[in-house]
């Protein structure tokens, strides 16, 4: 019988097998995908919160300014009164000077200056009421019958594709309307 050269016995070599490497890379890829997803969600939430805060600040500031101006309303501008409606109000300020509050597209303009931009279009910005809750006509109603002006401003969120609405009610001080609480 011929003698064959002896082969050295197979010993495990140090290192990783192909299966172990593929398994480790799969686990690492899964962890990476989870990390990127969490990071994306966190960034989206932060941007949404920042935009919400900005909208709230803009809305509150605009409503506060409108509240102050309309509370001091002294009369209607007779030359422009026919243009008063749910989006426009031409009135006289505390000095008797004409002042215009207008919604032009997605912008609210007060006295020729931009007060607020990014306003959602549609819906009434201003509604006018008598003391009994019935509607008051801003084009022909007697100023002494104007009890309150309700202001509603909806700001469009650019990032979230939604609206955030802000409302307030103003009781003009100098219209001559009775100032008593209304029972409902």
Secondary structure, 3 states (H helix, E strand, C coil): CCCCCCCCCCCCCCCCCHHHHHHHHHHHHHHHHHHHHHHHHHHHHHHHHHHHHHHHHHHHHHHHHHHHHHHCCCEECCCCHHHCCCCEEEEECCCCCEEEEEEECCEEEECCEEEEECECCCCCCEEEECCCCCECCCCCCCHHHCCEEEEEEEEEECCCCEEEEEEEEECCCCCCCCCCCCCC
